[in-house]
Amino acid sequence: MLEAKNLRKAYGTLQAVSGVSLNAGLGQLIGLLGPNGAGKTTTIGMLAGLVTPDQGEVRIGGKAFGGDTSETKCLLGLVPQELALFDELSAAANLDLFGALYGLTGKRLAMERERVFGLVGLADRAKDKVDTFSGGMKRRLNLAAALMHDPQVLLLDEPTVGVDPQSRNAIFDNLEALKAAGKTLLYTTHYMEEAARLCDRIAIMDHGKVIADDTLSGLLRMAPVASFVVIDLAAAFGRMAELGGLDGVLEVSANGAALRVGVRSMVVVGPVLEWLGANGAVVEHIRTERPTLETVFLHLTGRTLRDA
Amino acid sequence: MTAFLALVRKDLRIFFGDGRAVIMAFAAPILIGSFFGYVFGPKPVKEQSRVRVLVVDEDRSEVTRGLLANEATVEAVPTELAAAREAVRKGKAPVAIVVPKGFGEAAGQALFGAGKRPEIGVLFDPSHGVEASMVKGLLTGQVMQAVTRTGFKPDAARRAMDTAAMAPGDKAALGRLLESVEAFQTRPGSSGGGGLSVPFGMTDEAVTAGTGVAYNAYAHSFGGMAIQFMLFMGIDVGIGMLLLRQRGLWRRFRAAPLSKSVLLGSRAVSAMLVGMLILAVVFGFAFVAFDVRISGSLLGFVGVCAAFSLMTAAYGMLIAAIGKTPEAARGVAILATLLMVMLSGAWVPSFLFPRWMQGVTMAVPARWAMDGLDAMTWRGLGIEEAVLPILVLLGSAVLFGGVAVWRFRWEGE
C-alpha cells in the first residue's frame, strides 16, 4: 500500500535522507525509529508529498504523486509532530475544516466528524474551543483531524510527544483499532518502547539511512548479547577486566555495587556467580534483562538513542 | 471550491473570534481618526488656541504700549526679561519679544532714514518655529502702524528731526514734508492721523468638493487611519501564515490535495474581505458621526478601497514569504509599515515633506491610496482621478503577490 524506493533528500550540504526504502501493506503498522535529526520527519515529508525527493519514488496504492492536487493525496492522512490545530476554533470546526480540505461537505462531513470523534473519544467536547483542551486531548484531536477523509494510509510523526501515559494509551488503542480496520500506518518515534509495543516491523534510522528493518524479534536477534544479568553485590567490585574475560561474558559495566553483565547465553550465569563468590564478592540479588532496541541501536551505531 | 471557501471561512471566524484583533481593526482607527480630525480640522474661533506671547517692554513708549494686545490669535502677557527667557526655555511659552529701551524714538528716526534701526529681540522655543514666524509677521504690521502713527505727529516728528544726525538740506526737505502732513491732519474733518496701515485685505476660500462645502478634516484622518490599521492587518496576515508553518498546520494543508493558488488565494481573499470591512466600518462611522461624505465618485471610492484591500492582502503574503520566523518578521514588518504610513501622508500632509521626499512618496502604494481616498471624499473629484491610484495599487498588489509566490517556502519547515 505504501512503497518508497531509494529516497534521497539534501538541504545544502546536509544529506538529510540517503537512500531510504520502505514498504507497508494493508493492516500493517511500521515503525520508523531513530534519534532526533535521523531524517524521520524528512522521510515522512516525502512520503506525504510535502517534500520533493532529490531522488527516489513514493507510491501510495500503486500510484505516484502527481503534483499538489494529486488524487493520491486523498489516500493519505498526515498527523504532524506539532499540534496542527486552530486553538481559536472549536474541535468540531477544526475537523470540519480539515474534512473540507478533502472535499467533504454536508451530511458526509457531519457523518465523518461523528465517526472520528467517536474513535478518539472527544464527542462530548466537540463544541469546546481547542485552547481549553489538555495536551493529551489535543494530541487525540490532532490524530482525528487526519482521519476525517478516511485515508487508507496514515503517516504519524511522533504523535505522542509530550503526552501523559493515559492519553498515550488512548492513542495506542486508536492506532490498534485503525490497524485492525486494515489501515496502513507508518509511525515515527524516538521512544523504543512505543515502537516495540505497536509495530509489526521497525525500521531503524540514523544519519538519514535505514540501518535495520525487521520485526521486533528479528531486530533483537541482532543484539550481541542474549541477556543481561544485573547482580547487586554487598560492596563495589573492582576486578571488572577479569570478569569480562570469562568465557561467554560479552560486556561488563558497573554502577556502584551493581554489576551489569552481558552474556552470550544463560548457561554462563552459573560460572559467573561462582567466579564472583570465589573472588570475595557477596551477591545479594540477581535479575536478568532482555536486550532491547536500545541495545540493538547501540550495537549498530555505537551510540545510545538518547546520546545520538 | 469547497476547500477554498472553508479556508476563507476559517480565517474570518478566527479574525472575528479574536476580540483584540477586532478592536484594533475597527475601534482604533475610529478613535485615532477622530482625534486627528478634531486636532487638524477647522474649529470655531472660540475653540482656537491662542499663542501665548511674553512681551518684555523696556521702552514703555507710546510706540510700544499695547503691542500685540489686540490680536485675536495671540495672548500677549507682559513680563520681565529674565522671567521671559526662563519661561521659553522651560517650554511654558513658545515666544517672547523684547523691546529695548529707546526703541520708539530710534524707530521714529529710522523711519526717515536717520540713525540706526533699533531691533526687537524674539526669544523662541525651537520646537515652535511656526509660532515665532507668525509673531514676527504680526509685529511687523503693528510696529509699522504704531511708529508711523507717532512719527507723523508734527511735534514728535520735529523732535526726532532735531535730534537726528541729518544733512541740513535733508532736514529742510523733511520739515516741508511734515508741514504738509500737519496741514493734512488738521484740515476740517480729519481724524488726526492714524499712521500707516496695511493697504490690503485678504479673502480666504477653501477649495473643496463644491462651493459652500467646508473642508472636513475627518475625511482625511479617517482615511489615513484606515490605511494604517489595514496595513497592520496585513502584518497579521503575514505573521499568521508564518505561525501556520511553525504550528505544523502548513504541513497539514500541504498534505491535502490543494493547489498553491487555493492556499494563498484563500488567505488573500479573506484578508481583502476584512480590509473592505474595515474601510466600510471606519468610513461608515465617519459618515454618521462627522458628516464625512463621498463627495466624488462612489465607484471610484469603492475601487480605491478594493484595490488597497487587495494590495494589503498581497503585502501580508509578501511578509509571509520573506519572513523566516514570526518573531523576526514582526519587527521588520512593523517598521516597514510605519514608514509606509508616514510617507503616505496619513499622519501629516505630504506637502509638508521636503520636495525630494515628496517624489519618494510616489513610490509608496499607501500614498496613492491616501490620495485616492482624499480625491473621492472631501476633494469631490470624479472617477478619472481614481483610475491612476487604483492602477498603482493593483500593480503593487501584483508585484507583492508575485514576489510572495516566488519567494514562498512551500516545502520549508
Interface residues (C-beta under 8 A of the other chain):
Chain A: T41 G45 A48 G49 L50 V51 T52 D68 T69 S70 E71 K73 C74 L76 G77 L78 P80 Q81 E82 L83 A84 L85 F86 E88 L89 A93 D96 L97 F98 A100 L101 Y102 G103 L104 T105 A145 A146
Chain B: T2 A3 L5 A6 L7 K10 R13 I14 G17 D18 Q246 R247 G248 L249 R251 R252 F253 R254 A255 A256 P257 L258 S259 K260 E411 E413
